[in-house]
């Protein structure tokens, strides 16, 4: 019997983060042995982090892995993987630090020292890797345009989700007194949670309850607005384990994706859309080129106009009044997820693109 091929996940990543969990499971389900060379970034920082990771990497090199994958987030340590394992390393960039911090979250300007640092980390890490993984073709176009790197270097690897946790759950609406809309995620501009609140204002007289799960950058502003408008049908829930999030998704009639006005919103398909699709839920999310790479408006999701509360409220009302449409959308989303977005299929496609 032949020994399985081995992939080494390398870096300062969280094994439990959805992106990494999906890839690890996908490799295992395609017959690969998964090795980990990892340092907890919360325990070790700076030089101590690099030294400890180097020591582990030198030991890992003795195992002669067939593939070394620098896991997300990895911009700061691709150089170390290149130093130890050579140029045949794969880097899961997943997103741009420069784009996320400067243009999406607007934490600092592009010409600030931190902005220049993020640009350099994106540019240098991508150049050091043999191949780079990104989640959408729109993201690949962005890296090509911004960092002047050939698109041939990139491979699209969908985010997907863990279908052991997010399983189909078609709600029996007759057993619930109110119609429920669910959102979970970090409160950053990309998410556009403020537009959910404004939609709730427009739907104030409807029998619709909103469950909003998470915290983050815009949370206080959003919560204050809900309080000012006396939105008694909006419940704010703290960040919780993904298993608990799945329970809230199961209770929902509609799930919300992302709604923001930032350019990044046009380039990504967020975790939550895959998770809600896996559970067979009707999803409303902002129309974008990235979303159209996988999902079709009116077929397996419903698109609304980005950064437009009235458009969101209109789509919520349509779905509230059309049980047949909700059910059809949810079942189609679950089927699309099963066909394209489970870990085994995602990694099988990656291995094909790598000719492995």
C-alpha positions in Angstrom: 0.0 0.0 0.0 1.4 3.4 -1.0 2.0 6.0 1.7 -0.3 9.0 1.5 1.1 12.3 0.3 1.7 14.8 3.0 0.8 18.5 3.2 2.4 20.8 5.8 0.2 23.7 6.9 2.8 26.3 8.0 2.5 29.6 9.9 0.8 31.6 12.6 -2.8 30.6 11.7 -5.8 29.3 13.7 -6.6 25.7 12.8 -10.2 26.4 13.8 -10.7 29.4 11.4 -13.1 28.4 8.7 -10.8 28.8 5.8 -8.1 26.7 7.3 -10.5 24.1 8.7 -12.0 23.6 5.3 -8.7 23.2 3.5 -7.4 20.8 6.2 -10.4 18.6 6.0 -10.4 18.7 2.2 -6.9 17.4 2.0 -7.7 14.6 4.4 -10.8 13.6 2.4 -8.6 13.5 -0.7 -6.3 11.0 1.0 -3.5 13.4 2.1 -1.9 13.3 5.5 -2.1 16.8 7.1 1.0 18.0 9.1 1.0 21.2 11.1 4.0 23.5 11.7 2.4 26.3 13.7 3.0 28.9 16.3 0.2 30.5 18.3 0.5 34.3 17.5 -1.2 35.1 20.8 1.6 33.4 22.8 4.6 34.5 20.8 5.3 37.7 18.9 8.0 39.4 16.9 11.4 37.7 16.9 10.3 35.0 19.4 7.5 34.0 17.0 9.9 33.6 14.1 12.6 31.7 16.1 10.0 29.2 17.5 8.5 28.7 14.0 12.0 28.3 12.5 12.8 25.6 15.0 9.6 23.7 14.2 10.2 24.1 10.5 13.6 22.6 10.6 12.2 19.6 12.3 9.3 19.4 9.8 11.7 19.5 6.9 12.9 16.0 7.9 9.4 14.7 7.2 9.8 15.8 3.6 6.2 17.0 3.0 5.0 16.8 -0.6 3.4 20.3 -0.3 4.0 23.2 2.0 1.0 25.5 2.4 1.5 28.8 4.2 -2.0 29.2 5.8 -4.0 32.4 6.3 -2.9 34.8 7.7 0.6 34.4 6.4 1.9 37.6 4.7 4.4 38.1 7.6 6.0 34.7 7.5 6.1 33.5 3.9 9.7 34.5 3.8 10.5 32.0 6.5 8.7 29.2 4.7 10.7 30.1 1.6 14.0 30.1 3.6 13.4 26.6 5.0 11.5 24.8 2.3 12.6 26.6 -0.9 10.6 28.2 -3.6 8.0 25.4 -4.1 5.7 26.7 -1.4 2.0 27.6 -1.8 0.6 30.7 -0.1 -3.0 31.1 0.9 -3.1 34.9 0.8 -7.0 34.8 1.0 -7.2 38.6 1.1 -5.0 41.7 0.8 -3.8 43.3 4.1 -3.4 46.6 2.2 -7.0 46.6 0.8 -8.6 45.4 4.1 -6.9 47.8 6.5 -6.6 50.9 4.2 -9.6 50.9 2.0 -12.2 48.6 3.7 -11.7 49.3 7.4 -10.0 52.7 6.7 -7.7 52.2 9.7 -5.0 54.3 8.1 -4.1 56.0 4.8 -2.3 54.2 1.9 0.7 56.5 2.3 1.1 56.1 6.0 3.9 53.9 7.3 1.5 51.1 8.2 -0.2 51.4 4.8 3.2 51.2 3.0 4.1 48.2 5.3 0.9 46.4 4.3 1.5 47.0 0.6 5.0 45.6 0.9 3.8 42.6 2.9 1.2 41.7 0.2 3.6 42.3 -2.7 6.6 40.5 -1.2 4.7 37.5 0.1 3.0 36.8 -3.2 6.3 37.1 -5.1 8.0 34.7 -2.8 5.5 31.9 -3.2 5.3 29.6 -6.2 1.5 29.7 -6.3 -0.9 31.9 -4.4 -4.5 31.0 -3.4 -7.3 33.6 -3.5 -11.0 33.1 -3.0 -12.5 34.7 -6.1 -11.4 35.7 -9.6 -12.2 39.3 -8.7 -9.6 39.1 -6.0 -7.1 37.7 -8.5 -7.8 40.7 -10.8 -7.3 43.0 -7.8 -3.9 41.5 -7.0 -2.8 41.6 -10.6 -3.8 45.3 -11.0 -2.5 46.5 -7.6 0.7 44.6 -7.2 1.6 44.0 -10.9 1.8 40.2 -10.6 0.7 37.9 -13.3 -2.7 36.3 -12.9 -1.1 33.0 -13.9 0.5 32.9 -10.4 -2.9 32.7 -8.7 -5.4 29.9 -8.2 -9.0 30.5 -7.2 -10.0 28.4 -4.2 -13.5 28.9 -3.0 -14.1 29.5 0.7 -16.8 26.9 1.2 -17.7 25.8 4.7 -17.7 22.9 7.1 -20.7 20.8 6.2 -20.3 18.8 9.4 -21.5 21.9 11.3 -23.6 23.7 8.8 -26.2 21.1 7.7 -29.5 21.6 5.8 -32.2 22.9 8.1 -35.5 23.8 6.5 -37.5 25.7 9.1 -41.1 24.8 9.8 -42.5 28.3 9.8 -45.8 27.3 11.3 -44.1 26.5 14.6 -42.7 30.1 15.0 -44.7 33.2 15.9 -42.6 35.7 14.1 -40.7 35.9 10.8 -36.9 35.9 11.5 -34.0 37.5 9.7 -30.5 36.4 10.7 -27.0 38.0 10.3 -23.7 37.0 11.8 -20.3 38.5 11.3 -17.8 41.1 12.3 -19.1 44.7 12.3 -16.7 46.1 9.7 -17.7 48.4 6.7 -17.6 45.4 4.3 -20.6 43.9 6.2 -22.8 46.9 6.0 -24.8 46.1 9.2 -26.0 49.7 9.3 -28.1 48.9 6.2 -29.8 46.1 8.1 -30.8 48.5 10.8 -32.1 51.1 8.3 -34.1 48.3 6.6 -35.5 47.3 10.0 -36.6 50.9 10.4 -38.5 50.7 7.1 -40.0 47.4 8.1 -40.9 48.5 11.7 -44.6 47.8 11.3 -44.0 44.3 9.9 -44.0 41.1 12.0 -40.2 40.7 11.4 -37.6 40.0 14.0 -33.9 40.5 13.4 -31.1 38.5 15.1 -27.7 40.2 14.7 -24.7 38.1 15.9 -21.2 39.5 16.4 -19.2 42.5 17.4 -16.6 44.8 15.8 -15.7 48.2 14.5 -19.2 49.7 13.8 -21.1 47.9 16.5 -21.6 50.8 18.9 -22.8 53.1 16.1 -25.2 50.5 14.8 -26.5 49.6 18.3 -27.0 53.4 19.1 -29.0 53.9 15.9 -31.3 50.9 16.7 -31.9 52.4 20.2 -32.6 55.8 18.8 -35.2 54.3 16.4 -36.8 52.2 19.2 -36.3 49.0 17.2 -37.7 46.5 19.7 -37.6 43.7 17.1 -33.8 43.8 16.7 -31.8 41.6 19.0 -28.0 42.0 19.3 -26.2 38.8 20.2 -22.6 38.6 21.2 -20.0 36.6 19.3 -20.5 32.9 19.9 -19.1 29.5 18.8 -19.9 28.5 15.3 -22.0 25.6 16.5 -24.3 28.0 18.3 -24.4 30.3 15.2 -25.6 27.3 13.2 -28.6 27.0 15.7 -29.6 30.6 15.0 -29.3 30.1 11.2 -31.6 27.1 11.6 -34.2 29.3 13.3 -34.1 31.9 10.5 -36.4 32.4 7.6 -33.9 34.6 5.8 -30.2 35.1 6.2 -28.2 38.2 5.2 -24.8 38.2 3.5 -22.8 41.4 3.1 -24.2 44.8 2.1 -21.3 47.3 2.3 -20.3 50.0 -0.1 -16.6 49.3 -0.1 -14.8 47.9 -3.2 -13.8 44.8 -1.3 -17.5 44.0 -1.0 -17.4 43.5 -4.8 -14.5 41.1 -4.6 -15.5 38.6 -1.9 -18.0 35.8 -1.1 -18.1 35.8 2.7 -18.1 32.8 5.0 -21.6 33.5 6.0 -23.1 33.1 2.5 -21.5 29.6 2.2 -22.6 28.7 5.7 -26.2 29.7 5.2 -26.3 28.1 1.8 -25.1 24.8 3.4 -28.1 25.0 5.7 -30.5 25.5 2.9 -31.6 29.1 3.8 -32.9 31.8 1.6 -30.1 34.4 1.4 -30.1 38.1 0.5 -26.8 39.7 -0.2 -25.4 42.6 -2.2 -25.1 42.1 -5.9 -21.4 41.8 -7.0 -19.1 40.3 -9.7 -17.6 38.0 -7.1 -21.0 36.7 -5.9 -22.0 36.0 -9.5 -19.0 33.7 -9.9 -20.8 31.1 -7.8 -24.4 32.2 -7.2 -27.3 33.2 -9.4 -29.8 35.9 -8.6 -33.3 34.6 -8.2 -32.1 31.0 -8.5 -30.1 30.2 -5.4 -29.8 33.6 -3.7 -31.5 37.0 -4.0 -29.4 40.1 -4.7 -30.1 43.5 -3.4 -28.3 46.8 -4.3 -25.2 47.3 -2.2 -25.4 49.9 0.6 -29.1 50.4 0.0 -31.5 49.8 2.9 -34.6 50.3 0.8 -33.5 47.6 -1.7 -32.8 45.2 1.2 -36.2 45.9 2.9 -37.9 45.4 -0.5 -36.3 42.0 -0.9 -37.0 40.9 2.7 -40.7 41.8 2.2 -40.9 39.9 -1.1 -39.5 36.7 0.5 -41.6 37.1 3.7 -44.7 37.0 1.5 -43.6 34.1 -0.7 -43.0 30.9 1.2 -42.6 28.9 -2.0 -39.9 31.2 -3.3 -38.0 31.0 0.0 -38.1 27.2 0.0 -37.0 27.0 -3.6 -34.1 29.4 -3.0 -33.0 27.5 0.1 -33.0 24.1 -1.5 -31.2 25.4 -4.6 -28.5 27.1 -2.4 -28.0 23.8 -0.5 -27.6 21.9 -3.8 -25.1 24.5 -5.2 -23.1 24.2 -2.0 -23.1 20.4 -2.2 -21.9 20.5 -5.8 -19.2 23.1 -5.5 -18.4 24.2 -2.0 -17.8 21.2 0.3 -14.2 20.7 1.5 -13.5 17.5 -0.5 -14.5 19.2 -3.8 -12.7 22.4 -3.1 -9.4 20.7 -2.4 -9.9 18.2 -5.2 -10.1 21.2 -7.6 -7.0 22.8 -6.0 -5.0 19.6 -6.4 -6.1 19.4 -10.1 -4.9 23.0 -10.6 -1.6 22.2 -9.0 -1.3 19.0 -11.1 -1.0 16.9 -7.9 
